[in-house]
Amino acid sequence: MTANTLFWIIIAIIVLNFIIDKILDALNAKHFNDNLPEAINDVYDDTEYKKSQAYKLTNYKFGIITSTFSLLLTLAFLFLDGFEYVDNIARNYSENPILIALIFFGIIMIGSDILTTLFSYYKTFVIEERFGFNKTTKKTFILDKIKGWVMMGILGGGILAAIIWFYNATGIYFWLYAWGLVTVFTVFMNMFYSRLIVPLFNKQAPLEAGDLRDKISAYAETVGFKLNKIFVIDGSKRSTKANAYFSGFGSEKRVTLYDTLINDLDEEEIVAVLAHEVGHYKRNHIIFNLISSIVLTGLTLYILSIFISNPVLSNALGVEIPSFHIGLIAFGLLYSPISEITGLIMNWFSRKFEYQADNYAKETYKAEPLITSLKKLSKNSLSNLTPHPAYVFMHYSHPTLLDRINNLKKH
């Protein structure tokens, strides 16, 4: 296959992905004004429903603008040999392949982020502000950006440097060493993310002694679940939207509740949400997701090892001097259809797991407070309660509110 043919395949993949996404978005938008089914017609009153419709429509229009900009930017970069231009800049500073790759990706990532920051700023301080969600200050917004760049440089740069070193030292077998490194990193981050990374962006504190903690502890004891670490995170620092999540294993096992969740829900509802999170642990969903991620990473790296040495990959992006980092970009673009398929499969499992976690909460606690909590959380985030089935299939990692409620009401 010639470099020119591969170039046009890449262009076709990018454009086709864009068209499919826009069709799905349009189909979904047609359902924004649907009448609410009886089971969820109490989530919004008339005023709130109009507000949710306006929020969905605003985000839909904004999404068209941002995705079109991204498409045009990507196509311009490809047609104008932008990758060769950046590669030449990187080669002016070093002859070391690792340093060249780090400079190259540093320019690409930071340049892209700067160009899209305007959209991110507008989304946060105009759209989210208009609908009452934003609590982020401009200082926090800027600090988050800087911290994100530093984290990307240290962690992403470190892993990339190691992978290129493995490639130069071992050739086609680099994928085994890279897989081992990524596996160790993934397990480590699953274990210690909440302890090491979250504090860089948010404050965490143990849930104070009181009725809520007593109820949570009492529930955990009834299901034989040792839970000593219950933390509250200052989610309200950035948004009014609420969340809760489970992380870690063994001694690092913890549940984190957003302060907004505690403010929005009553104690029974919070325990029901926690019961759902415990259900994920008890049904081994966290282990499944971790192992699946590791297996998919290994498969991707193996396929990468087969093609990465072929200079056609670099030539397809207009770069005359073949290199690992240019080949990696081309491979990522060509691999995206496979990523879409694996993403669909993982979303299917995720939706299935949500039902199982809901069922666990129903069986070990109560269904009703979980139902009311889901309704409150949907209302407070102005969620789309009538999404198009095709959009759900392609994008949703959770079942719709209506599907979850219907499942919880089954005997």
N, C-alpha and C positions, 0 to 999 in steps of 0.2 A: 504493500500500500504506500502510495506517495505521500509526501508531506502536505501537498496541496489538497489531496482527497481528505486527509485527516483533519485539515483546517476546516473544510466545509462541513464535515461531520460534527465537529465541535460547535460551529455556528448553528447548525440545524438543531442540535441538542438544546442549546441555550434558548433559541427562539421558540422551539416546541414546548419547553418547560414553561416559558412565559405565557404562551397562548393557553395552555391547559390551566394554569393558575388563574388567568383572567376569566376564563369560561366558568370555572368553579366559583370564583368570587361573584360573578354576575348572577349565576344560578342562586347562590346563597342570598344575594341582595334582594332578589325577587320575593323572598320569604320574610323580609323584615317586618312587613305590615300584616302578616297572617294573624288571624284570631287565635288567642291562646286556648289550648285544650283545657277541658274542665279541671283536670288534676293539678294544673299550675296556673289557673286563672286568678288565683289570689296572691300571686307573687307581686304584681304591680297593680296600683290603682291607675286610673286613666291618665293622670298627670305624669306619673312615673313611667308608664309605658311609652308615652310620647317622648319622654326624655331618653329612654333606652333606644327608641327608634332613631332619634336624632344622633345619638352617640354612635350607633352602628353605621348609619349613613355617612357621618363625618369620617369615621375611620376607613370606611370603604373607599371614599373619594381620595382620602389622603394616601391610602395604600396604592391606588392606581398611579398617583404622581410619583411616589418613592420607587415603586418597582419599575416604572417606565424609565425613570432617571438611571436606576441601576443597570437596566438592560442597555440603554444607549451608551452609558459609560463603558460597560464591558465590551460592547461591540466596537466602539471607537478605539479602545485600547488594543483590541485584536487586529483590526484593520490597519491601524497606524503603527503597528509593530512596537507597541508600548513596552512589552516585556523585554524586547531586545534593548530598548533605550535604557530601561532601569538596570538590566544586566550589565550593560557597558559602564554605567555609573558605578555599580558595585565593583567591577573589575578594575576600575581606576584606583581603588583604595587598597586592594590586596590581590595576591595571587593564590592565597590559601582558599581551597574550595569551601571550607566551613565558614570562614569569614565572609566570603563572597555571598554565600547563601543567606547568612544572617543579615547582611546589609540589604540584600535584595528584598527579602521578606519584610524587613523593618520598614523600608521605603513604601512597599506595596500596602502593608497593613495600616501604617500610620497615615499615609496619603489617603487611602480609602476612608479611614475613620474620620479624618478631618473634613472630607467632602460630604460625608453623611451626617456630621454632627449638627449641621443646620436643621436637618429634618428631625433629628432626635430632640433638639432643643424645642422646635415648634411643637412636636408631639407632647413633650412634657409640660412646657410652660404656656401653651395655648390650648390644645385640645383637652389634655387631662385637667388643666386648670379650669377651663370653661365648664366642665362637667363635675367639678368638685372633688376630683381624685388627688390632684397633685399636692404634696406636702414638701417636695424637694426644694431646697434653696439653690440659688445659682452657684454658691460656693460648694455645696455638696455635689452638684452636677459636675463641676469642673474637677473637683477632687476625685470623684468616681472615675472620670475619664483618665486622669493621670495614674491613679492606682491600677486601672485596667491595663494601661500601656506597660507599666512596670511589671505587673504579673505576667503579661503576655511575653515580655522580653526575657524574664527570668525562667519561667516554667516552659513556655513554648519554645523559646530560643535554646534552652538547655537540652530539651528532648530532641529538637531538630538537629542540633550540633552532634549529639550522641549518635543519632541514626545515620547521619552522613559519615561520621567516623567509622561506624560499623560497616557501611557500604564500601568505603575505601579500603578497609582492612580485610573484609571477608568476601567481597563480591556478591554473588547472587544469594548467598546464605545470610546476608545481612538481616533479612526479614525475621529470622529466628531470634537473633539478639535484640532487634528492635521490638519484637513482640514481647519478649521477656521484660524489657525495660518498661514498656507501656503497661503491661500487666501489673508489675510492681507498683507503678505510679497510680494506676486506677484503684487498686486495692487500698493503697495508702490514703488516697484522697477520699475514698468512701469511709475509711475509718476516722480520719482526722480533719476532714473539711470543716466541720462545725467548730472545732477547737482552734484551727490554725488560720483558716481563710476568712470565715464569717466575721471575726472580730476586727478585721481590717476595714470592714464596711459598715458594720452594725454593732450596737451594744447588746450583749446578752447577759441575762441575770437569772439565777435559779428562781423558779416559781415560789412566791412567798408562802409560808405556812398559813393555813386557813381552810375554809370549807372546800374550796375548789381542789386544792392539793389533796385534802383528805378523801374527797370523792374519787379522784383519779387513782390514788393509792389503793383505795378499797376495791375499785374495779380491777386494777392490775393484779391484785392478790387473788381475786375470784377466778381469773383465767390463768393463774400460774405464770405471770409475766413479771419478771424482776425489772422494775423501772425506778431507779434512784435519781436519774438525771432528767428533770423536766425544766426546760428553759423558756424564758420569754424574751423575744427579740423585738427591738424597736422598729417594727415595720412602718409605723406611722411617721417615721422620719422622712419617708419618701412618698408614701401613698396611703389612701384610706382603705385600699383593698386588703382583704384578710387572707391568711394562709396558715397551714400547719404542715410539718413534715417530720419524717422519721429518718434517722441517720445513724451510721456506725454499727459496730458489732461488738459482742462481748462486753468488756468493761467500758467501751466507748459508746455503748448504745444510749441514745437519747431521743427525746421528743422535744421539738421546738415549736412553740406557739407564738404567733404574731400577737403583739399587744392589741392590734385592731380586731383580731378574732375574739379575744377576751372581752373587748368592749362591745362587740356586735352580738354575741351569743350569750344565752344564760348558761348556768353551770351544767345542767343536764345535757344541753346541746354540745357543749365543749367536751364532755366525757364521751358522748356519742361519736364525735369527730375523732377523738383519740382512740376509741375502740376500733374505728375504721382503720386508723394508722397501725394499730397493733395487729389487725387482721392481715395487713400486708406482710408483716414480719412472720406471723404464725403460719401463713400459707406459703412461705418461702418465696414471695415475689421479689424481695430485694436480692436474694441469692441468685434467682433466675435471671434478673436483669443484669446483674454483675457478670455472671458467666456468659450470658448472651453477648454482652458488650465485648468481652475478652475474645470470644470465638469469632465474632464479626471483624474485630480488629486484626486478628491473625489471618483470616481469610483475605481481607483487603491488602495486608502487607505481602502475603504470598503472591497474589495476583500482580501487585506492584513490582515485585522482584522479577517477574517474568518479562515485563515490558520496559522497565526503567532504563535498561542499558541501550535500548534502541534509539539511535540519534534522530529518528523520524519524529519522535515525540517533541523534542526541542525545536526541530526544523519547522514543525507544524505551527508553532507560535512565532515563527519568523526569526528565531535565534540560531545563528550559524554555529556557534560553539556549543556542542551538546554538554549538558550538565545535569546533575541529580535534581537540583532545585527547579529548573525549567521543566524537566520531565515530570516532576511531581505535580506541577500546576496543570500540565496537559492531561496527565493521568486523572487528576481530580475532576476535571471537566468531562472527560470521557466516561468516568466511573459513575457520574451522577445518576443516570437511569437505574443502575443497580442499587445505589443508595436509596433511591425513591422506593424501590420494591422492598428492600429490607426495612425501610421506615414504615411502610404500610403494614408489614407483618408484625413489627414491634408495636405499632399502634393498636393492631387487633388484639394482641396479647394484653396490652395495657388496659384496654376497655374491658376485656374479660376479667382481668385482675381487680378492676374497680368494683365490678359486680360481686366478686368473691369477698372482697374486703367489706363491702356494704352488708353482705349476708352474714359475715362474721360478727359485725357490730349488732345486727338485728338479733342473732342467736344468743350472743353473750351479754347484750345490754338491752337496748330497745330500738325499734324502728322509728317511732314517731319523732323523738328529738333529733334523729339524724335527718329525717325528711324536712323538719322545720329549719334545721341549720342550713341544709342545702338551699332551701328557698331564700333564706335571709342572705346567704353569701351571693347567690345569683342576683338578687335584687340590689345589693349594695355595690356590685361590680357592673350593673347594667348589662348583664349577660344576654346573649342572643338565645331566646328560648325556643325559636322555631327555625333552626338551621336546615339547610337542604341536605338530604341523606348522602348525596355524593360528596358534599363538602365534609360532612362528618367522617365518612369512610376514608377520605384522603388526609384529613388534617387533625382530627380529634384523637387525643390520647385518653380522654374520658368519655363515657357515654353522655348523652344529653340529659338534662335535668329530668325531663319527662320519662325517659327510659329508666333512669335510676329510681325514680319514685314508684313507677309501675312495678319494678322488680322488688322494691322494699315492701310493697303492699301485698305481694303474693304470699299465700299461706304456706 
